[in-house]
Amino acid sequence: MSDTIGQSNNRPTRPAWLEVNLGQLAENFRLIRADAPDGLAIGSVVKDAAYGHGAVEVARVALDQGAESLLVSNLDEAAELRDAGITAPVLLMGERMESELPACLELGLTLAIGNAPIAEAASRLAQAREQHLRVHAKIDTGMGRYGARWDVALGLVEKIATLPGLQLDGMFSHFSMSDELDKSFAHEQLGRFRAACASVEQAGLAVGCRHLCNSGGFLDLPEAHFDMVRIGLLPLGVFPSQVCRRIEGIEPVGTLKTRLAVVRDIRKGDNVGYGLRYRAPGDRRLGVLPLGYGDGYPRVRNEGHVLVHGKRAPIIGANAMDSTMVDLTDIPEAAAWDEVVLMGRQGDCEITAHDLAAWKGTVSYEVLTAWRSRLPRIHLDAAAD
């Protein structure tokens, strides 16, 4: 077991933490690999601290389970992996300023490029240093963010392929909606990407790795797998939507826990929390949790619940930056410093990232990446399952 955030060697961990089960993570990767067709490469997306779970720890498990590459969004994320001794291929997504290019070379990254000026700048730098920079060409097939539009993508790919110092290793695009029942626009994007790939092939250019699918595309659009899929949420045991295909055995690896800091009685008419959002309808038993929206927990008002002794305890009032209040009236056995689950399973009950997202009015991706750095991550290895 390792505690990587929020605890020094001479201080106890605060009574609120995110447990990450690396044994379950490894099992999820094994199930994904078994589900994938032979020859399909797996790219593990570990941006934003692997969606809040710990980039280095998740990356190491992913590589141990056969992932061919890692994907991040910015240079700091890439440097964290390299500083940890990870030498596997790292694809840096997004757009780069010219001033970032030397670090890309020094870190040995594969660079996503979506426009000619940055390709030319990268070429000049690589030549000056007598090095090569590996590149994946970005194609916009309808996401409307980065990359060359699909119908003019050939020009960008040709430029990258012919500029000295650059090594064209791949081309890719990104689905804007792959995990919902309506796949019409996903199929339109797939058609555009296929057309762009065909034009590149007809021009006699060797692209290398073609990739389009995120987790939703991997699950529901096998015809769009190409050479590699990019998966971030799925190995963490969170399916990207409520309607996408399931793989049996995949389970969440993250469990958000805290403890009851206070258990007390309140009387009928007593108020709880900021803004007078809750007034007790009768004598109640109250629990106070030392965790709030300052840790990334959703800002809720009389909505949602937590798990105490395997039972659901409703959240009452408006939670604060550092505290959340719950009704323990129906859980008489609850006592101060008992363990509480805010996301995950306890007994026969479970609270999912999708549940938290519904209470907040957002998506599970935001819930997972919202956990703040002051919230310790406790990484459990396979032996601790």
Steps between C-alpha positions, in 0.01 A plus 500: 500500500628848417365840597621743237318826573427689817712313757860536613694228677436647842133603477185288487277513197197726543173309546390547139668323210466337158593132492624371165497122461785423262414131506156575358660738251723219374199269474309764302788529254511120466127491423536781246789322329298177488207689349713675237576341162848362443749761387310800634738729690389650831587859579448580869382857560654622826441874465377701799663259747333207323162661559586562864633151579877560473675519163821314584325216685238452229761525223715228655205262529392579144846424363527183707173388343619559145406857417726614217498873574390770742313819415510831686384856440787724608874506558479485879306175474757357261790611720341332803505166317858542382616615846350178639721297265230410249660467156199375301374703202305806616269682258454866591153613394366853457682794343852614577666839515828514313678563832389154618663312215850466653352326803309266269827392346679473834224283646487277193131561435282427203337829403146553372508767229196655337635796302784581264674781696571284805611216273749733332626627837544144624692413184738794542572406860551131426742583218693744716543233766558222249214302650165361385162582650227241466167648391134399476295721268175632651189492283178683589206287386232697683613562856581857400808540718850406390636374172470541124150467356445154356458618140837680498685264734719362223691828479596488868599133487711558187679792665578301815618204291738711294639744757851401611537402861140382533397136500135440410389223736123537490182694431191526714169667570255510788133410537271768637224250591584131499334362813134591446236291324489736202815418303409699188759775544761252618451311173529828310829573674619148428425551130695826498799340671495207261498742207795692644692175554420387146630825351824463695537140387433593136775762527741219590562617855560249780316625806571234758243504780145617425269561795155646556333322794470607859345267762152538353626429150692196618186356657238584239677565169728207416501606135688814612779330694766541227848435650463633855236611748547769765338399829505695824170465685427134424805343673404698810180297509269784399304450180474822298120497492205312641411352160833389352599134481621334821793262550420258780738517794617858455457681832588848633849530644444822695316523833456834677494461877487710813400459866230642720670786680194580712183312589245713688130544563304797369148604588191580297541840338880507522680628189793327332758656269547822308203684356242340730442230242386241752276518805449181695139376466543317830768383738779357285846347533761693303841398364769742385756388240837683481485533121327744266510678170854618577600137441308484173185342640191639323337810651162357595199620698276236660587261220693176481617261768803321643545147630536429871499141629382394156192726516413821319523817708337801329700822464324787673549872463758663276842344528796729557860521384617269778190323630191309393208416730296180487191363675586196715160462665437164333854374572509491882822295505698782337768650724772761475790401272313218330598461134277661238495437125410793274583328169534125476352194665428423863309183578228448241472871413698698245540863400644545151673789329186525285292549818724786613486647151119495506492682835738763366339524156817405313682195361704230668822629340469828691421322826815287480735777393362740761662328802741757640864448586434541872303174488748215558518216247560162660619247240428139588705240314368165378581331831270743679187406300 
